[in-house]
Amino acid sequence: MACVDAFNRSISYIRISVTDRCNLRCVYCMPEEGVKLRKHEEILTFEEIETVVKAAASLGITKVRLTGGEPLVRKGIVELVRKIASVPGVEDLAMTTNGTLLAQYAQALKEAGLKRVNVSLDSLRPERFRRITRLGNLEDVLRGIEAARKVGLTPVKVNMVVIDGLNRDEVVDFARLTLEDEWHVRFIELMPIGPNVEVNHRGYVPMSEVRQEIEEALGSLIPARITGNGPARYYRLKGAPGTIGFITPISEHFCYRCNRLRLTADGRLRPCLLSDYEIDLKGALRSGAGVKEIARLMKEAVLLKPQRHHIAEEIFPVSRVMSEIGG
């Protein structure tokens, strides 16, 4: 039975951050020195995450996405995937990753029950990629994407956050990949969340401008469809095997069709990415709450899900950085 919020949106999707740790330090996400990491005992155990997933499934939530930080740095991640994939009612289990460790884990993740991956990739130029991520190696990510395709973690969606003055000049290069091979590239508007809200605000580029640049260089975009029920709107260049998606949280918010909840690595359930309202599921779990009680708390969170965010009005009520929330 579907779980419906106060604005008649059906909630069918939960994003679960399995760790606040990351092996990169992307300039728009984390400060160079990183963020203060939570102690091991503050992070949900696999058994606690499994209980939350069972509760979510009992409410009609069918899609689970694992995020971080970087989920592949969590020890035992393949076993967690196996646990979640075996929960009755979970129909779609996916992961968002920076891709640096994906080549190592792709086969095991597929065998454990993971269906798809989204890979964050903000530059195709090795030196610039290193500058944006501060620690990353582009070749590691490209190998990870290829490994994911090879084992069937498809469609592999490649997420590029477009940042003025940093990587905007690569938009057409990314779009051109969809003409050459079955790349599914998604361009994302930079949100003013992170170590430097002001800088992130200055780097913002509306997707209308990105689309115009692509069409001027490569031709008209034709509406397309792709597996998944996320916020992107997909298009295809004529004759292209791949697709181009646009995610517009600022210029054209999609709150009216938001279908998700978010669970932070330290066990806080957030009905909205861009609101600091949270429900403490970890406290309940460690006080003995089982699936039914967690489901009740989750339903409470659903009913308190706000109608929309107010970033366009420059209201940013988010105290955590993105790596802590899970995106």
N, C-alpha and C positions, 0 to 999 in steps of 0.2 A: 504494500500500500504506500502510495507516494506521500512524502512529507511536504506540506504546503505552508508557506509563511504568511504573514499578515497581509501581503500584497499579492497573494494568489500565485506566487512563483513556486514551482515544484523543485524541491531541493533533492538532487540526485547524485551529488558529486562532493567528495571530501578530499582535500589536499593535506597530506600529512608530512610535516617536517620531521625527519628521523634524526637529525643532528644539527647543531648550530655551528659545526666546524666546516671549514672549507680549505682546500689546498690552493686556492687562488685568492687574489685580493683586488677584484675588479673595481675600477676607480669610482663607479657610480653606486657601488653596493657596500663596500667596506673601506675603512681607513687603511692606510698602508701597514700599520702595525697590527691590524686585525681588530676584533672586538673582544671584550672580556668574555672568555668562555665559561659556560656553566659547569659545575662539578658533575662528575659522572652520575652521581646519585640523584641529581636534579632532572636528568633526562629520562623520558619514559622508557621502560623496558619493552622488549619485544612482546612479552605476554600482555602488558598493559595496552600496547598499540593494538594487539589482536582483539582484546576486549572491546576497545572503541570501535574497531571495524565491524565486529559482530553486532554491536549496538546500532551502528549506522545502517548496516544491512537490514536490520529488523525494522527500520523506519523507511525502507524503500530506496536507500542510497545504493546505487549499483556501480558507481565509478570511483576508483581510488587512484590517486596519483601521489607518488613518493617524491619528496623534495628535500632540500637541506636549508642552509649550508649546501654541502655537496653530499648527496646520499651515499655515494660509493666509497666514502671514507669511513662510514660506519661499519665497524667490525661485525661480520655475520650477516650482512645485508641480504645475501642470497637466501639465507634461511628465513628471514623476515618476509621476503617475497613469497616464499613457498607457503608460509603460514597464512598470509593474506589471500593468496590465490585459492586456497582451499576453503575459505569461508563461504558458506552457501549464500547466494544473493549477489556476490561480487562478480560482475560480468565483464568489467574492463579494468585492468590493473596496468598503470603506466608509470613512467618515471621522467622527471626533469633532471638533467645532469649537465655538468660542464664538459663532459666527454673525455676528460684527460685520462680516466681509468677505464673507459668503456671497452676498449679492445680486450682488456684483461678479463672483464666480467660478462661480456655479451652472451656467450654461449650458455654459461651457468644461469644467468638471469632468465633467458628464454626457456630453458629446461625447467626452471622453478615455477614458471607461470606468468612471467611478465609478458605483456603483449606489445607495448610500444615504448619508444623513448622520444623525448624532445631534447635537443642539444643546443645549449647556448653558445653562440659563435658570433662575435662582434667585429671581426676583421679577418680578411683572407691574406693579409700581409704579415709575415712572421714577426718582423720587428715591431709593427704596430700592435699586433696581438699581444706580444710580450709587454708592451707599454700599457695597454688597457688592463690586462690581467695581473700585471706586475710579476707573476711567477710562471706563467703558462708557456707551453710549447705547442704551436699550431699543429705540427705534424702529429702529435699525440691525439688531438681532437679529430683530425681528418681520418686517422686510422680507426678511431672509435666509431665514427659514423659509418665507415665502410664495414667494420665488423658487425655492427648492428643490422645493417642491410643484409649482410651475408647470412646471418642466423635467423632472419625473419622478424626482427623487432621493428616492424614497419606499419604505416609509413613513418620514416624518421623525419621529424619536423625540426628545422634549424631556425632558432630564434635569434634575430639580430635587433638589438636595441639601437635605434638610430640617434646619434648624438651630434649636434651641430659643432663643427670645429674639431671633431675627433675622428668620426668614421662616416660621416654623411656622404663623402665623395665615393664611397664604395657601394652605394645602393644599387646602381646599375650593374656593377660586377656581380653582386649577389643574385639579382634578378636574372642575369644572363645564364647563370648556372642551371636554371630551370629549363632553358632551351637545349642545353647540352646533355642533360641526364635527368633522372627522376629525383631531383631535389625538390623539397617542399619547404620553401623559405618563408618565414613570417617576420614582417617588420613590425616593431613594437615602439610605441611612443614612450619616451623616458618619463618616469614619474618622479615627482619631487619628494622622494623618500631616500634616505641614505645618510652618509657621513657629512654631506654638505648640501643641504636642501637648496641653497641659493645657486650653487654651481649647476646642480641638476636642473633647476628651473631655467637657467640660461641655455642649457644644452637641448632644450625641448624642440622637436621638429614635428609639426602636425602631419599625419599620414596623407592628407590631401596633397601636400607638396611632394611627398615621396612618390605617390602614385603618378602625379603629373610628370615627374622626372623620368620615371620608368617608361611611361607611354610615349613621351617625346623621343626617348632614345631607342625603344624597342618595339613600339607599336601598341595597339589597343589591347586592353585586358578584358577577357571574357569570363563571366561568372563561372565558378567551378565548385565542386563538392569534394570533400575529403573526410576520411574516417576521424571521428572525434566530435565532441559537442562543446568545444571551448568557445571563446569569444571572437575568434578571428573570422573575417570575411575573406573568402578565397576566390582567386581569379587564376586565369591561365593565359599566357601569351599564345598566339596562334601557332599550332603545331608543336607546342611544348609538352614534353612528357611529365614535367614537374608543375608545381603550382606556386602561386604567390599569395600570401595572406597578409592582412593588415589588422593590427590590434590597436584600438583607439580609446584607451581609458580616459584620456583628457578631452580630445576634440569632439568625440562622439561616444559618450559613455554608454555602456551596455548593461547598466544596473537593472534595467527593467526586465532583462532576461537572465540575470545572474542565478545560477543553480547550485552554488557551492558554499561549503564551510571550510575553515582552515584550522588545523590542529598544529600548534607550535611544538617544538621539540621538548619543551618543558611542561607540556600537558595542558596548555590553555587553548580552549576552543574559541575561535574568532568567527562570528557570523559574517564579518566584512573585513577585507584586507585593509581598508582605509578608515577604520574606526578602531579605537583602542578598547572598545568593550570586549571583555573576555569572560569565559566561564572556566573555573578551575576544575578540570576533569582529573588531574593528577591527585589532587587532595582527596577527591571522592574515591578514586580507585584505591588509594593507600589507606583509606578508612574502611575498606571492605566492600565498596560498591561493586555490584555485578553488572551484567549486561542490561538488565531491566532499568536499574537506577541510572546508568550512564545514558541509556536511550531517553529517559525522562529529561535529563539535563540537556541533552542535545536538542530535544524538541523545544525546550524552553529557549535555547539559543536561536533556533530557527524563527520562533515567534517574535524575537527581539531584533531580527535582522533589519537594518535600516533600509529605507526605500532606495537611497542612492548616496553616493559620496559627493563632496563639494570641493574637489580640487580646482575646478574651473574658477571658483570664487576665491581661490587661494586660501582655503581652509585645510590645514594639514594636521589633523589630530592623531598623528602616529608617532609614538615615542620609541618604538623599536626600529632597528634597521632591517632591511629586507632579508638578510641572511638569518635573522632570528625568527621572522614570521614564516618564511617558506614560500614567499611569492604568490 
